[in-house]
């Protein structure tokens, strides 16, 4: 049995195709790990950003005034509601990332959402009010998830 040049070239080409597929699989796996790391980093950045917002002197004053109903100006009311809206939109984003498979279910801090929503520890941020104002324009999947996992389960 004698191999001619065309058979040798064909075998080498097939080996090259297989090597290319293996290389592509390794690259895709590495890319997926990098995307997951980026998603985790973005989540931490967003969570840090909302914490910074809530802890800013302006937001603290506005939310505490609003919660205690003392010296509540329209500007303070708006600031308190916008603080809650910013957090609620972050929660909606996190849920969407979960639905898209970029976050695992355990990455959603549902217990923390419940604490903030129900005001355990006297949270001054008006989550319940902003929820009532915005739930009709939020993603219906998020609204259903939030209703089942936060509101229906009640305060912790």
N, C-alpha and C positions, 0 to 999 in steps of 0.2 A: 504494500500500500504506500503510495507515494503522494505527498502533499504538494500541490502546486502553489505558486505564489498567491493566487487569488484566494485560496482557502486559508492560507496563513494570514493574509490581510483581513479576511472576514472574521477569523477567530480573534485577532488583535482588536479589531473594531468592536466586537461584542464585549470583550474584556474592558475596553475603554468605556463603553456605554454603562456597563455594570458599575465600574469604578465611579463614573460620573453620578449615577443614581445614589450610590452609597455616600459620596461627598455631599450631594444635595440634601440627603436625609440628615446628615450630621449638621449641616448649616441651618436647616429648618428647625431642628431641635434646639440648637444654640440660640437662634433668633426667638423662638418661643420662650425660652428661659429669660432672655433679655427683656422681652415684652412683659412678661409676668413681673419681673423685678421693677420695671418702669411703672407698672400699674400699682404695685405695692408702695413705691416711692411717692407717686402722685396721691395716693390715698393718705399717706402720712402728711404730705404737704397740705392737702385740703383740710385734714383734721387739725393740723397746727394753725392753719389760717383762721378757722372758725374759733378756735380757742383764743387766738390773738384778738379777734373781733369782740368776742364776749368779754375779754379781760381789759379791753381798752377803757380808759377812764370815762370817755364819753358814753360808751355802751353800758358800762357798769352803772353810771349815774342814771341813765335813761331807764334801764330795765328795773333797777331798784325803786326808782320813783314810780314807775308804772305798776310794779308789783304791790307797793304799799299805798298806792293811790295818793301820794303826797307830791305836791308841786308838779303835777303832770301837765306839761305844756303840749301843744300839738306836735312840736318838734321831738320832745322826749317820747311821746307815744309812737310817732313814726319810727324813731331810732330803735325802740324796743321791738316793734313789729318787724322791722327790717333785719334785725339781728336774728330773730326767730326764723324769718323767711330764708335767710342765708343758710342757716343750719338745716332747715327742712329740705332745701334744694340740694344740699350736700348729701343728705340721707337718700334722697331720690336718686342722685347720681350713683351712690354706692350700690343701691339696689339694682340699678340698670347694669352696672358692671358685673354684678353677681349673675343676673339673668343672661348676660352675654358670655358668661363663663370666664371672665377675667378675675373674679374674686370668688373665693369659696364661701359657703354659707357661714362658716365660723368667723369669717372676716367682718361680717356685719355685726356691729355692736348693738344688737337689738335690746339687750338688757339696759344699756346706757341710754338708748333712745327712750325706753319706758321711764327711766328715772327722770330724764329731762322733761318728757312730755307731761308726766303727772306731778312734777315739781317736788319730788322727794328731796328733802334737804332745803326746802323753800327756794327752789329755782325761780329766779325772778324773770326768766325769759318766757314770754307768753306763747308757748308752743300750741296750746289748745286753741287759743283764739286764732292764730295764724293758720292752723289746720282747718278750722271751719271756714275761713276766708278763702283758702287756696285749694282745698281738696278736689274741687270740681275741675280744676285746670291742670292738675298733676297727672302723671301717667297712671291710667287705670290699674295696671298691674301693681304698681307701687302702692296705690291707695288700698287695694285689696290686701296686699301683703302687710302693710302697716296696720290696717284695721284688725287683721287676724292675729298678728304677732306683737303688737304694742297695745292698742286700745282695748281689744277684747280680753286680753290677759290681765288688764288692770295694773295698778301700781305694784311695784315689787316690795 
